[in-house]
């Protein structure tokens, strides 16, 4: 039997002596030569467990041994045996790649003759040798994660702890990270990979599913998925009514989960129940209900008790443009930074009541395009319009017609929930009775009443999301821009968020969203794929999937389509350059 790299016995951790434990009587083992996935909703205790294994926190009860060393009695030996990449890795953005490596080598005691070959090995391993002089702040999201991995690997660890390493990373870079991790596993390194992407759990030899500090499941992820056989269906044919179908299906007692998958609605049936009939789901409609294979995410959500059965109650009065112009329009948008063209003649239109996704690899020009559409970045040429209003010739009028939710929580952490809402209501030009009514309306709609006097900075992540979205829509904008709104957020919280969005879209709001979650992109009616500053494809998610279907790939996912289309574009450009 293989000896464990980490033995955890009866582990309990309390941050407040009289409070609820963050981890309760947890016992498990981490094996060498495999990836152990750590999954669970926000607040489940995943990061706390990582820090306890790393010897950065002291257990309240129980004990942990790592590579034969007790984390309390010999933390220095533990630190020498592991590599740890925290969720917010502390790269210094004003230092180059090589300077960051040098700094961390100094901190970890990698000195003298061993430094040069260590750097050479890690730079080759991460394919960063070409970028040693580039500032870390100028790296793409994927390259930053590779540099963080290199810094964590400086001491050739036996156990590598990776806390959500793929957050904010595009699918191509995620696959690269996994390729590198598998190489380490082949060398006998044990890896603990915490993730919010549940498709990644299927890449692990074992998973530990946590909730509220307790282990709900530990073992083979495929065995957990297999428990859902016969309980997952696709509902097709609802067309533009699929969001209403999803909202009503979720409230049925025989349904525990539901999500959009392009033109289909994916439903998970409660244990012991039969799949609802097409007539029950869409009376008088022409839909079909087809059994499909389960996935790990279905099992995960069912294990946690199912999706929250909540829908948006906000009444949105959409104000359309009298001229009949598209709600959002990009016309030959171009942005240059010196000699570098970040966005090159990008054009698209978004229809009213449509969710439009802007997808692309890190560094492709997606964020630049998004910022120009929001009025945050002036284009070098071209035009960005909201409801027919040019964001640069009529900025005040155009911005009054849009709501914006930033990628990172951007409200005021030291102000209460109500103070934040009052501030942003004023910023959007609301005053008097209209301002008071708007604040009360979104507090009720987003169920914030229990937190109105709490400081925003101390809210749980799910409530921060609600508050940020509430602030963005209180002036009832007809257009909503969402910049990676659920990056790093667990699947249950993402489902709640999208139930809010679907509710608003059902009332005519137009949404443009950027995301790295390909399952989240399935909520979009259409997506635009940006690569190297150009828009290389626009269409419905299923149309993009169909475009790469082949005998060897008969059922491509949207991620497969993303990767294939990007790689095909890069090959075409490489041939043209040659």
RARA-V239859 format. One record per residue. N is the residue number from 0. SS is DSSP state (A for helix, B for strand, O for the rest). PSI is psi in whole degrees, -180 to 180 (NA if undefined). D_LAST is the distance of its C-alpha to the last C-alpha in Angstrom with 2 decimals. Layout:
# RARA-V239859
N;SS;PSI;D_LAST
N;SS;PSI;D_LAST
This chain:
# RARA-V239859
0;O;135;53.93
1;O;133;51.01
2;O;140;52.25
3;B;147;51.17
4;B;-34;49.12
5;B;133;51.01
6;B;122;54.46
7;B;122;55.63
8;B;115;59.31
9;B;37;61.25
10;B;127;58.96
11;B;139;60.20
12;B;123;58.97
13;O;136;60.84
14;O;-23;59.82
15;O;127;63.23
16;O;-40;66.24
17;O;0;67.84
18;O;177;64.66
19;O;140;62.78
20;O;143;60.73
21;O;-30;56.95
22;B;137;56.96
23;B;113;59.95
24;B;54;60.97
25;B;132;57.51
26;B;128;57.21
27;B;177;54.08
28;B;147;52.09
29;B;125;48.45
30;B;153;47.26
31;O;162;44.75
32;O;27;41.61
33;O;164;41.09
34;B;124;40.11
35;B;118;43.17
36;B;142;42.51
37;B;109;44.73
38;B;154;45.03
39;B;163;47.54
40;O;170;48.12
41;O;134;48.18
42;O;9;51.19
43;O;-22;51.41
44;O;10;51.47
45;A;-51;48.01
46;A;-39;47.20
47;A;-44;50.81
48;A;-44;50.56
49;A;-46;47.36
50;A;-31;49.09
51;A;-43;52.20
52;A;-36;50.29
53;O;-5;48.59
54;O;19;52.05
55;O;-15;51.50
56;O;154;54.37
57;O;129;57.77
58;O;147;59.05
59;O;-29;62.26
60;B;160;63.28
61;B;-176;61.98
62;B;160;59.71
63;B;133;56.19
64;B;136;55.23
65;B;119;51.65
66;O;36;50.88
67;O;-2;54.65
68;B;137;55.24
69;B;132;57.26
70;O;-22;55.41
71;O;-46;58.64
72;O;-31;60.11
73;O;62;56.96
74;A;-31;54.18
75;A;-42;52.62
76;A;-36;52.11
77;A;-45;50.56
78;A;-34;48.11
79;A;-23;47.10
80;A;-14;46.51
81;B;164;44.36
82;B;140;41.23
83;B;122;41.61
84;B;100;39.08
85;O;169;41.17
86;O;-41;40.29
87;O;85;39.76
88;O;137;38.19
89;O;58;39.16
90;O;149;35.94
91;O;108;36.46
92;O;-20;33.98
93;O;9;34.62
94;O;153;33.77
95;B;173;30.37
96;A;-49;29.17
97;A;-38;30.57
98;A;-37;33.76
99;A;-45;34.41
100;A;-43;34.07
101;A;-43;36.37
102;A;-48;38.92
103;A;-30;39.15
104;A;-40;39.32
105;A;-44;42.28
106;A;-31;43.93
107;A;3;43.56
108;O;25;44.65
109;O;96;41.46
110;O;175;42.21
111;O;-142;42.41
112;A;-25;40.55
113;A;-15;39.38
114;A;-51;37.34
115;A;-51;34.34
116;A;-30;33.69
117;A;-46;34.33
118;A;-45;31.75
119;A;-43;29.18
120;A;-45;29.94
121;A;-37;29.83
122;A;-36;26.66
123;A;-42;24.87
124;A;-40;26.70
125;A;-2;25.71
126;O;38;22.14
127;O;4;23.37
128;A;-29;22.92
129;A;-10;20.04
130;A;23;22.43
131;O;-26;25.70
132;O;1;26.16
133;O;137;25.58
134;B;141;28.86
135;A;-33;29.88
136;A;-17;30.68
137;A;0;27.07
138;O;152;25.85
139;O;168;25.27
140;A;-42;28.13
141;A;-40;26.48
142;A;-35;25.59
143;A;-42;29.18
144;A;-36;30.54
145;A;-40;28.53
146;A;-40;29.96
147;A;-40;33.37
148;A;-41;33.06
149;A;-43;32.21
150;A;-36;35.29
151;A;-20;37.42
152;O;6;36.34
153;O;-33;37.28
154;O;18;40.48
155;O;65;39.15
156;O;154;41.43
157;O;-29;43.26
158;B;128;43.36
159;B;123;40.63
160;B;118;41.73
161;B;110;39.10
162;B;99;40.65
163;O;60;38.45
164;O;-17;35.14
165;O;11;33.04
166;O;130;34.83
167;O;14;32.53
168;O;137;29.43
169;O;163;27.07
170;A;-35;26.96
171;A;-45;23.62
172;A;-34;24.94
173;A;-42;28.29
174;A;-36;26.90
175;A;-43;25.28
176;A;-43;28.69
177;A;-39;30.43
178;A;-44;28.18
179;A;-40;29.11
180;A;-40;32.75
181;A;-33;32.94
182;A;-41;31.80
183;A;-41;34.71
184;A;-40;37.06
185;A;-25;36.29
186;O;5;37.49
187;O;1;40.73
188;O;138;40.23
189;B;137;42.11
190;B;131;40.42
191;B;120;42.18
192;B;108;39.83
193;B;137;41.46
194;O;149;39.75
195;O;-8;40.27
196;O;107;37.69
197;A;-17;39.87
198;A;-26;37.11
199;A;-28;36.39
200;A;-29;39.98
201;O;-14;39.17
202;O;-6;36.79
203;O;149;39.81
204;O;-38;42.29
205;B;155;45.11
206;B;149;45.66
207;B;113;48.43
208;B;121;49.22
209;B;151;51.23
210;B;128;53.22
211;O;41;55.67
212;O;5;55.51
213;B;152;56.38
214;B;121;54.49
215;B;-28;54.51
216;B;144;52.59
217;B;124;51.23
218;B;-158;49.55
219;O;124;46.91
220;A;-33;45.03
221;A;-31;44.82
222;A;-39;48.61
223;A;-43;49.05
224;A;-40;46.73
225;A;-24;48.76
226;O;-13;51.88
227;O;6;50.51
228;O;132;50.35
229;O;3;51.85
230;O;12;51.86
231;B;133;48.60
232;B;157;48.08
233;B;134;45.73
234;B;119;47.41
235;B;155;45.57
236;O;1;46.53
237;O;-18;47.78
238;A;-132;45.11
239;A;-11;45.67
240;A;9;48.73
241;A;-29;46.91
242;A;-40;47.31
243;A;-39;51.05
244;A;-44;51.21
245;A;-46;49.59
246;A;-41;51.95
247;A;-37;55.00
248;A;-39;53.93
249;A;-29;53.55
250;O;-4;57.23
251;O;141;58.42
252;O;-20;60.21
253;O;4;58.50
254;B;128;54.97
255;B;-14;53.75
256;B;151;50.14
257;B;138;47.94
258;B;162;44.44
259;B;140;42.16
260;B;85;39.43
261;O;-123;37.69
262;O;-9;40.18
263;B;162;42.42
264;B;125;44.92
265;B;124;45.09
266;B;141;48.67
267;B;127;50.22
268;B;142;53.81
269;O;149;56.56
270;O;133;57.88
271;O;0;60.56
272;O;156;59.79
273;O;152;58.68
274;O;136;55.66
275;O;151;56.89
276;O;163;56.99
277;A;-39;54.88
278;A;-36;58.08
279;A;-34;58.86
280;A;-36;55.45
281;O;79;55.23
282;O;127;58.66
283;O;-1;58.44
284;O;-176;54.65
285;O;61;52.37
286;O;161;50.50
287;B;147;49.90
288;B;117;50.28
289;B;128;48.25
290;B;141;48.40
291;O;167;45.10
292;O;141;44.19
293;O;166;44.96
294;O;169;42.62
295;A;-38;43.49
296;A;-35;43.65
297;A;-46;46.39
298;A;-40;48.45
299;A;-49;47.87
300;A;-40;49.12
301;A;-39;52.04
302;A;-32;52.97
303;O;5;53.21
304;O;3;55.53
305;O;171;53.17
306;O;142;51.57
307;O;131;53.72
308;O;76;55.53
309;O;140;55.13
310;O;160;53.86
311;O;136;53.54
312;O;6;56.75
313;O;124;55.49
314;O;116;56.44
315;O;125;53.64
316;O;98;54.46
317;O;130;51.19
318;O;104;51.31
319;O;160;49.17
320;O;131;48.04
321;O;-20;50.49
322;O;-4;47.85
323;O;20;46.14
324;O;155;42.77
325;O;144;40.35
326;O;-36;41.28
327;B;134;37.75
328;B;129;35.14
329;B;127;31.78
330;B;105;30.68
331;B;42;27.21
332;B;127;27.65
333;B;137;25.35
334;B;124;25.79
335;B;141;24.17
336;B;96;25.15
337;O;-124;24.53
338;O;-6;20.84
339;B;128;20.00
340;B;107;20.19
341;B;-33;21.90
342;B;130;22.74
343;B;97;21.11
344;B;56;23.50
345;B;129;25.02
346;B;138;27.87
347;B;162;30.40
348;B;145;34.17
349;B;130;36.48
350;O;158;39.69
351;O;138;43.07
352;O;24;44.05
353;O;146;40.52
354;B;122;38.69
355;B;123;35.04
356;B;139;32.67
357;B;108;29.72
358;B;156;27.49
359;B;160;24.29
360;O;162;23.10
361;O;132;24.45
362;O;9;22.67
363;O;-15;21.15
364;O;3;23.40
365;A;-50;26.21
366;A;-36;28.91
367;A;-45;27.97
368;A;-45;28.35
369;A;-44;31.57
370;A;-37;33.03
371;A;-38;32.47
372;A;-27;34.23
373;A;-8;37.12
374;O;15;37.60
375;O;-13;36.77
376;O;125;33.76
377;O;130;33.61
378;O;153;30.50
379;O;-38;28.82
380;B;169;29.11
381;B;-177;30.15
382;B;147;33.24
383;B;125;34.58
384;B;143;37.90
385;B;118;40.55
386;O;40;43.17
387;O;-4;42.23
388;B;126;42.72
389;B;129;39.95
390;O;-11;39.50
391;O;-21;39.27
392;O;-24;41.79
393;O;63;44.30
394;A;-43;43.39
395;A;-46;46.86
396;A;-40;47.51
397;A;-44;44.08
398;A;-27;44.30
399;O;-17;47.81
400;O;8;46.39
401;B;153;44.04
402;B;146;44.54
403;B;128;42.08
404;B;116;41.99
405;O;160;39.86
406;O;-44;37.89
407;O;144;40.30
408;O;117;44.04
409;O;14;44.73
410;O;-179;48.44
411;O;110;51.13
412;O;-26;52.07
413;O;-1;55.40
414;O;153;56.57
415;B;170;58.12
416;A;-49;56.64
417;A;-38;59.02
418;A;-39;58.41
419;A;-46;54.65
420;A;-40;55.25
421;A;-40;57.75
422;A;-49;55.39
423;A;-29;52.48
424;A;-43;54.90
425;A;-39;55.94
426;A;-30;52.37
427;O;7;51.77
428;O;11;54.87
429;O;145;57.36
430;O;165;60.90
431;A;-138;64.46
432;A;-35;65.29
433;A;-39;61.83
434;A;-47;60.27
435;A;-41;62.82
436;A;-39;62.31
437;A;-43;58.51
438;A;-47;58.80
439;A;-36;61.38
440;A;-46;59.41
441;A;-29;56.24
442;A;-43;58.36
443;A;-43;59.98
444;A;-39;56.85
445;O;15;54.85
446;O;49;57.90
447;O;3;57.90
448;A;-34;61.68
449;A;-4;62.16
450;A;11;59.81
451;O;-29;60.63
452;O;3;62.14
453;O;143;59.59
454;B;138;57.10
455;A;-35;53.62
456;A;-23;52.08
457;A;6;54.22
458;O;150;53.53
459;O;155;52.01
460;A;-41;48.35
461;A;-38;49.21
462;A;-30;51.72
463;A;-42;49.32
464;A;-46;47.03
465;A;-44;49.98
466;A;-44;51.00
467;A;-41;47.57
468;A;-40;47.31
469;A;-43;50.93
470;A;-33;50.29
471;A;-23;47.30
472;A;3;49.30
473;O;-23;52.84
474;O;13;52.48
475;O;56;51.54
476;O;146;48.13
477;O;-15;46.72
478;B;136;43.18
479;B;126;42.28
480;B;125;39.08
481;B;116;38.62
482;B;101;36.05
483;O;59;35.65
484;O;-20;39.45
485;O;27;39.99
486;O;123;37.60
487;O;8;39.44
488;O;144;42.33
489;O;162;43.98
490;A;-37;43.99
491;A;-42;47.60
492;A;-37;47.10
493;A;-41;43.91
494;A;-43;45.96
495;A;-44;48.67
496;A;-46;46.22
497;A;-23;44.69
498;A;-36;48.19
499;A;-48;48.77
500;A;-46;45.59
501;A;-37;46.36
502;A;-41;49.86
503;A;-40;48.69
504;A;-37;46.16
505;O;-20;49.08
506;O;11;50.85
507;O;0;48.07
508;O;141;46.06
509;B;135;42.32
510;B;133;40.08
511;B;130;36.51
512;B;141;35.52
513;B;144;32.67
514;O;153;32.78
515;O;-5;31.11
516;O;111;33.81
517;A;-30;32.49
518;A;-31;36.11
519;A;-35;36.98
520;A;-20;34.29
521;O;-20;36.29
522;O;-15;38.97
523;O;144;36.72
524;O;-40;37.24
525;B;158;33.60
526;B;150;30.59
527;B;133;27.49
528;B;119;24.40
529;B;132;22.46
530;B;127;18.98
531;O;43;17.11
532;O;-2;19.66
533;B;151;19.51
534;B;112;22.03
535;B;-12;20.31
536;B;141;23.61
537;B;133;27.33
538;B;176;30.14
539;O;149;33.00
540;A;-43;32.29
541;A;-30;33.40
542;A;-40;31.13
543;A;-40;28.05
544;A;-43;29.44
545;A;-29;30.11
546;O;-18;26.55
547;O;7;25.37
548;O;138;28.60
549;O;176;28.36
550;O;-35;30.65
551;O;-19;29.33
552;O;74;29.57
553;O;-25;32.56
554;O;68;33.60
555;O;144;30.65
556;O;172;31.61
557;A;-34;30.25
558;A;-40;28.57
559;A;-43;26.87
560;A;-44;25.66
561;A;-52;24.51
562;A;-45;22.44
563;A;-44;21.03
564;A;-39;20.07
565;A;-47;18.43
566;A;-38;16.42
567;A;-41;15.41
568;A;-42;14.30
569;A;-37;12.23
570;A;-40;10.54
571;A;-43;9.98
572;A;-37;8.57
573;A;-40;6.20
574;A;-40;5.06
575;A;-38;5.43
576;A;-33;3.81
577;O;NA;0.00
